[in-house]
Amino acid sequence: MRRTWIRVISLMLVASPTCAQVSPSTNSRNAKETGQIIGTVVNDVGEPVREAQVCTRITYQTGSSNACGGAQTDEKGAFQMSQVPFGKIGVYAEAVRQGYWRDDETARTQTVMPSAQVPVAHVALKVGPKPGELIVNVRDKTSGKNVDSFFVRLIADTTGYCSGVGNFPNQPGSVGARVPVGSGTEAVVEVSAKGYKNWYYSDPSEPSRPVLRLEPGEEKTLEVQLDPK
């Protein structure tokens, strides 16, 4: 698997060393120089995607900048982004934790141009095909008892960088864990628990193949037995 690169974008707010009084007229003018982006995030079959991060690419004369997390979708996949600068802005969404792996955002980007004349832009963003779902049940290999606390880790590599990494704990009081898996993506599956050796998935029909692949909406159950350390 190719080397994983994780890019972290930091946004720093620098306070002015002096305090200047701003007149009401200045505040009014600044408010009029920003707009809003209102929209929804859905998958390829039109289902709303909750907790998706909305990202923007703002173009300047000297270049462009990307930022994610300015808005997040609700249960209906809706979002609203305020104080957006006027001008050309690319908008796209990410939802890795929901099973929609990152790919080329250019194909998913919509361009809007909020202005003083039309300050509100509306978009409908797509994040890809519906993910599959992995149901993981874990037992102690020696005693056969359920393991109450464990983590499922997915690692997917599609385009030269890590397109999906996440730790999915089982819910308190539940036997197994339900993990979304990006459809059509080959993912390494690791199950770990305190006091046990880590377990890795391999295809039963081809043991030398250490990756899992699910199609859109496909559901697969894994019965995992962990060896005590």
C-alpha positions as CSV (number, residue, x, y, z in Angstrom):
1,M,0.0,0.0,0.0
2,R,1.3,3.4,-0.9
3,R,2.6,5.7,1.8
4,T,-0.2,7.6,3.6
5,W,-0.1,11.4,3.6
6,I,-2.4,13.3,5.8
7,R,-2.8,17.0,5.2
8,V,-3.8,19.2,8.0
9,I,-5.1,22.7,7.2
10,S,-4.8,25.2,10.0
11,L,-6.7,28.4,10.1
12,M,-5.1,31.0,12.4
13,L,-6.9,34.2,13.4
14,V,-4.4,37.0,14.2
15,A,-5.7,39.7,16.5
16,S,-4.7,43.3,15.9
17,P,-2.3,44.7,18.5
18,T,-4.4,47.9,18.7
19,C,-8.1,48.4,19.4
20,A,-9.9,50.6,16.9
21,Q,-13.4,51.7,17.2
22,V,-15.6,50.6,14.2
23,S,-18.4,52.8,13.2
24,P,-21.9,51.3,12.6
25,S,-21.6,52.3,9.0
26,T,-18.5,50.2,8.6
27,N,-20.2,47.2,10.1
28,S,-23.1,47.6,7.8
29,R,-20.9,47.9,4.7
30,N,-18.9,44.7,5.7
31,A,-22.1,42.8,6.2
32,K,-23.2,43.7,2.7
33,E,-19.9,42.4,1.2
34,T,-20.5,38.8,2.2
35,G,-23.2,36.3,1.2
36,Q,-24.5,32.9,1.9
37,I,-24.3,29.4,0.4
38,I,-27.4,27.2,1.1
39,G,-27.6,23.6,-0.1
40,T,-27.9,19.9,0.4
41,V,-25.5,17.0,0.3
42,V,-26.7,13.7,-1.2
43,N,-25.3,10.4,-2.5
44,D,-25.5,9.3,-6.1
45,V,-29.1,7.9,-5.6
46,G,-30.3,11.1,-4.0
47,E,-30.3,10.0,-0.3
48,P,-29.3,12.8,2.1
49,V,-25.9,12.5,3.8
50,R,-25.7,13.7,7.4
51,E,-22.6,15.1,9.1
52,A,-20.9,15.8,5.8
53,Q,-18.2,18.5,5.9
54,V,-18.7,21.3,3.4
55,C,-15.6,22.6,1.8
56,T,-14.8,25.8,-0.3
57,R,-12.1,26.7,-2.8
58,I,-11.9,30.5,-3.0
59,T,-10.1,31.9,-6.0
60,Y,-8.0,35.1,-5.7
61,Q,-5.9,37.0,-8.2
62,T,-2.7,35.4,-6.8
63,G,-4.1,31.9,-6.4
64,S,-6.7,29.9,-4.4
65,S,-7.2,28.4,-1.0
66,N,-9.2,25.4,0.3
67,A,-11.0,25.1,3.6
68,C,-13.3,22.4,5.1
69,G,-15.6,22.3,8.0
70,G,-17.1,25.8,7.6
71,A,-20.5,24.0,7.7
72,Q,-21.8,20.5,8.4
73,T,-25.0,18.9,7.2
74,D,-27.9,18.0,9.4
75,E,-30.0,14.8,9.4
76,K,-31.7,15.9,6.2
77,G,-28.4,16.6,4.5
78,A,-29.0,20.4,4.5
79,F,-26.4,23.1,5.4
80,Q,-26.1,26.8,5.4
81,M,-22.8,28.7,5.2
82,S,-22.7,32.4,6.1
83,Q,-20.3,35.3,5.7
84,V,-19.0,34.0,2.4
85,P,-16.9,36.5,0.4
86,F,-18.3,37.7,-2.9
87,G,-16.6,36.3,-6.0
88,K,-15.9,32.9,-7.6
89,I,-16.1,30.0,-5.1
90,G,-15.9,26.3,-5.6
91,V,-18.0,24.2,-3.2
92,Y,-17.8,20.4,-2.5
93,A,-18.4,18.0,0.4
94,E,-16.6,15.2,2.2
95,A,-18.2,12.5,4.4
96,V,-15.4,9.9,5.1
97,R,-16.9,8.8,8.4
98,Q,-20.1,8.0,6.6
99,G,-18.3,5.7,4.1
100,Y,-17.8,8.2,1.2
101,W,-14.1,8.0,0.5
102,R,-12.3,11.1,-0.8
103,D,-11.6,11.1,-4.5
104,D,-10.9,13.8,-7.1
105,E,-12.9,16.7,-5.6
106,T,-12.7,18.6,-9.0
107,A,-15.4,16.3,-10.4
108,R,-17.6,17.0,-7.4
109,T,-17.1,20.7,-7.2
110,Q,-19.8,23.2,-8.0
111,T,-18.9,26.9,-8.7
112,V,-21.0,29.7,-7.4
113,M,-20.5,33.5,-7.5
114,P,-22.3,35.3,-4.7
115,S,-22.5,39.0,-5.3
116,A,-24.2,42.2,-4.0
117,Q,-26.9,41.7,-6.5
118,V,-27.4,38.0,-5.7
119,P,-25.9,37.4,-2.2
120,V,-27.4,33.8,-1.7
121,A,-26.2,30.9,-3.8
122,H,-27.9,27.5,-3.8
123,V,-26.1,24.2,-4.5
124,A,-26.9,20.4,-4.4
125,L,-23.7,18.5,-3.8
126,K,-23.0,14.8,-4.4
127,V,-20.4,12.7,-2.5
128,G,-20.5,9.5,-4.5
129,P,-22.2,6.1,-4.5
130,K,-24.0,4.7,-1.4
131,P,-21.5,2.9,0.8
132,G,-21.6,-0.7,1.8
133,E,-21.9,-1.7,5.4
134,L,-19.7,-4.1,7.4
135,I,-21.2,-5.8,10.5
136,V,-18.4,-6.9,12.8
137,N,-19.0,-9.4,15.6
138,V,-16.0,-10.2,17.9
139,R,-15.4,-13.2,20.2
140,D,-12.6,-14.5,22.4
141,K,-11.1,-17.4,20.4
142,T,-10.3,-19.4,23.6
143,S,-13.5,-18.9,25.6
144,G,-16.0,-18.2,22.8
145,K,-17.4,-15.2,24.8
146,N,-18.2,-11.9,23.2
147,V,-15.6,-9.2,23.4
148,D,-17.4,-6.1,24.7
149,S,-15.0,-3.4,23.7
150,F,-13.1,-3.3,20.4
151,F,-12.2,-1.1,17.5
152,V,-12.5,-1.6,13.8
153,R,-10.0,0.3,11.7
154,L,-10.3,0.8,7.9
155,I,-7.5,1.9,5.6
156,A,-8.3,2.5,1.9
157,D,-5.8,3.6,-0.7
158,T,-7.0,4.5,-4.1
159,T,-5.1,7.4,-5.7
160,G,-1.8,7.6,-4.1
161,Y,-2.9,8.9,-0.7
162,C,-5.0,7.5,2.2
163,S,-8.6,8.0,1.0
164,G,-10.2,6.7,4.2
165,V,-8.9,6.0,7.6
166,G,-11.1,5.6,10.7
167,N,-11.5,3.9,14.1
168,F,-15.1,2.6,14.6
169,P,-15.7,1.5,18.2
170,N,-18.6,-0.9,19.0
171,Q,-21.5,0.9,20.7
172,P,-21.9,0.4,24.5
173,G,-24.3,-2.5,25.2
174,S,-24.1,-3.8,21.6
175,V,-22.5,-7.1,20.5
176,G,-21.1,-5.9,17.2
177,A,-20.2,-2.8,15.3
178,R,-21.7,-1.4,12.0
179,V,-19.0,0.2,9.8
180,P,-19.7,2.0,6.5
181,V,-17.3,1.1,3.7
182,G,-16.8,3.1,0.6
183,S,-18.3,1.1,-2.3
184,G,-15.9,-0.2,-4.9
185,T,-13.0,0.6,-2.6
186,E,-10.5,-2.0,-1.5
187,A,-9.9,-1.6,2.2
188,V,-7.7,-3.2,4.8
189,V,-9.8,-4.1,7.9
190,E,-8.1,-4.3,11.3
191,V,-9.9,-5.3,14.5
192,S,-8.2,-4.6,17.8
193,A,-9.0,-4.9,21.5
194,K,-7.1,-4.5,24.8
195,G,-5.4,-7.7,25.8
196,Y,-5.7,-9.3,22.3
197,K,-3.6,-9.7,19.2
198,N,-4.8,-7.6,16.3
199,W,-6.9,-9.3,13.6
200,Y,-6.8,-8.6,9.9
201,Y,-9.3,-9.5,7.2
202,S,-8.3,-11.8,4.3
203,D,-10.6,-13.1,1.6
204,P,-11.6,-16.7,2.5
205,S,-11.7,-17.6,-1.2
206,E,-8.2,-16.1,-1.7
207,P,-6.3,-16.0,1.6
208,S,-3.4,-14.1,0.1
209,R,-5.7,-11.2,-0.7
210,P,-5.8,-8.9,2.4
211,V,-8.4,-6.4,1.3
212,L,-12.2,-6.2,1.5
213,R,-14.4,-4.8,-1.3
214,L,-18.1,-4.0,-1.1
215,E,-20.5,-2.8,-3.8
216,P,-23.0,0.1,-3.3
217,G,-25.5,-0.9,-0.5
218,E,-23.9,-4.3,0.0
219,E,-23.9,-5.7,3.5
220,K,-21.4,-8.1,4.9
221,T,-21.0,-9.7,8.3
222,L,-17.6,-10.7,9.7
223,E,-17.3,-13.1,12.6
224,V,-14.0,-12.3,14.2
225,Q,-12.1,-14.4,16.8
226,L,-9.4,-12.7,18.7
227,D,-6.4,-14.5,20.2
228,P,-5.5,-13.4,23.7
229,K,-2.0,-12.0,24.1
